Amino acid sequence: MTDVRTQCERAVRIAASEEREAHRDLLERMRPGDQHWDPSEDEAYRARLARWRAASQALVDALDRLHAALHPERAELPQAGPLRSFAEHRRTSAR
């Protein structure tokens, strides 16, 4: 059990580090709505956003695995599922 727990804790630390780095990269560069936004940057911004979303999902997944390792009797708790954009959330919430 301790070996699995150690592996899960390490995975959470790695995933958290990647998520922080991707989020910092997303916020430090130009974004749509910035005063000097250049539409030619749209593709690069979308790539940074996709990287952050993937890193965030990886962190959620790692935390779910750690929870399952620490609490096998409660491992059936609902999973967070894939992240959705705000627009996707609004579309499904409006129904």
Residue pairs with C-beta under 8 A, 6 or more apart in sequence:
1 69
4 69
5 66
5 69
5 70
8 62
8 65
8 66
8 69
8 70
9 66
11 62
11 65
11 66
12 59
12 62
12 63
12 66
14 62
15 55
15 58
15 59
15 61
15 62
15 63
16 59
16 62
18 55
18 58
18 59
19 52
19 55
19 56
19 58
19 59
21 55
22 48
22 51
22 52
22 54
22 55
22 56
23 52
23 55
23 56
25 48
25 51
25 52
26 48
26 49
26 51
26 52
29 44
29 45
29 48
30 36
30 37
30 38
30 41
30 45
31 37
31 45
32 42
32 45
53 83
56 83
57 82
57 83
60 80
60 83
64 79
64 80
67 74
67 75
67 77
68 75
84 92
